[in-house]
Amino acid sequence: MATHSISMKLPQGAVLNTDIEFEIRANGAKLGEVHLSKGTIDWRPYKSKGSEYRLSWEKFAELMVANGNKHAS
């Protein structure tokens, strides 16, 4: 199983026009970045040459419920 690490860059203050950025790595190799904003969640794969995958928060919620593994919190 891969070892994952996540680093985070937070903007100063509330998230208005600046995304919260997460860098995602598996076994030390960068997989990509997740950017969170007020309106969307974006996935930017590493070495994707500008490709970005964007979902609204509503679509993200639907995707997680339909495809995620349910865990009790």
One Martini backbone bead per residue (centre of mass of N, CA, C, O) as a GRO file, in nm:
protein
   73
    1MET     BB    1   0.098   0.035   0.020
    2ALA     BB    2   0.073   0.356   0.004
    3THR     BB    3   0.233   0.651   0.094
    4HIS     BB    4   0.086   0.940   0.223
    5SER     BB    5   0.096   1.300   0.151
    6ILE     BB    6   0.016   1.629   0.298
    7SER     BB    7   0.002   1.963   0.190
    8MET     BB    8  -0.057   2.310   0.303
    9LYS     BB    9  -0.214   2.620   0.177
   10LEU     BB   10  -0.302   2.916   0.341
   11PRO     BB   11  -0.485   3.174   0.354
   12GLN     BB   12  -0.555   3.480   0.454
   13GLY     BB   13  -0.824   3.420   0.602
   14ALA     BB   14  -1.077   3.409   0.415
   15VAL     BB   15  -1.238   3.248   0.151
   16LEU     BB   16  -1.258   3.428  -0.143
   17ASN     BB   17  -1.006   3.448  -0.393
   18THR     BB   18  -0.860   3.203  -0.243
   19ASP     BB   19  -0.721   2.911  -0.238
   20ILE     BB   20  -0.697   2.599  -0.109
   21GLU     BB   21  -0.394   2.404  -0.090
   22PHE     BB   22  -0.315   2.064  -0.196
   23GLU     BB   23  -0.054   1.833  -0.169
   24ILE     BB   24  -0.016   1.517  -0.336
   25ARG     BB   25   0.137   1.209  -0.212
   26ALA     BB   26   0.311   0.901  -0.327
   27ASN     BB   27   0.592   0.785  -0.224
   28GLY     BB   28   0.694   1.103  -0.284
   29ALA     BB   29   0.507   1.136  -0.527
   30LYS     BB   30   0.348   1.349  -0.722
   31LEU     BB   31   0.001   1.367  -0.810
   32GLY     BB   32  -0.113   1.655  -0.695
   33GLU     BB   33  -0.386   1.898  -0.672
   34VAL     BB   34  -0.598   2.060  -0.435
   35HIS     BB   35  -0.868   2.296  -0.481
   36LEU     BB   36  -1.029   2.526  -0.263
   37SER     BB   37  -1.348   2.682  -0.283
   38LYS     BB   38  -1.653   2.819  -0.266
   39GLY     BB   39  -1.756   2.662  -0.552
   40THR     BB   40  -1.503   2.451  -0.567
   41ILE     BB   41  -1.335   2.148  -0.674
   42ASP     BB   42  -0.990   2.083  -0.762
   43TRP     BB   43  -0.795   1.891  -1.001
   44ARG     BB   44  -0.425   1.870  -1.037
   45PRO     BB   45  -0.232   1.704  -1.214
   46TYR     BB   46   0.065   1.594  -1.255
   47LYS     BB   47   0.180   1.682  -1.555
   48SER     BB   48  -0.095   1.816  -1.722
   49LYS     BB   49  -0.077   2.082  -1.884
   50GLY     BB   50  -0.340   2.248  -1.740
   51SER     BB   51  -0.512   2.044  -1.623
   52GLU     BB   52  -0.857   2.047  -1.499
   53TYR     BB   53  -1.077   1.938  -1.235
   54ARG     BB   54  -1.426   2.022  -1.190
   55LEU     BB   55  -1.641   2.074  -0.897
   56SER     BB   56  -1.904   2.103  -0.740
   57TRP     BB   57  -2.019   2.054  -0.427
   58GLU     BB   58  -2.265   1.889  -0.515
   59LYS     BB   59  -2.113   1.684  -0.700
   60PHE     BB   60  -1.916   1.587  -0.486
   61ALA     BB   61  -2.127   1.470  -0.294
   62GLU     BB   62  -2.244   1.266  -0.494
   63LEU     BB   63  -1.978   1.113  -0.553
   64MET     BB   64  -1.919   1.020  -0.261
   65VAL     BB   65  -2.182   0.863  -0.210
   66ALA     BB   66  -2.160   0.674  -0.469
   67ASN     BB   67  -1.814   0.601  -0.432
   68GLY     BB   68  -1.770   0.588  -0.144
   69ASN     BB   69  -1.663   0.498   0.176
   70LYS     BB   70  -1.832   0.413   0.452
   71HIS     BB   71  -1.796   0.590   0.769
   72ALA     BB   72  -1.784   0.610   1.095
   73SER     BB   73  -1.752   0.901   1.327
   0.00000   0.00000   0.00000
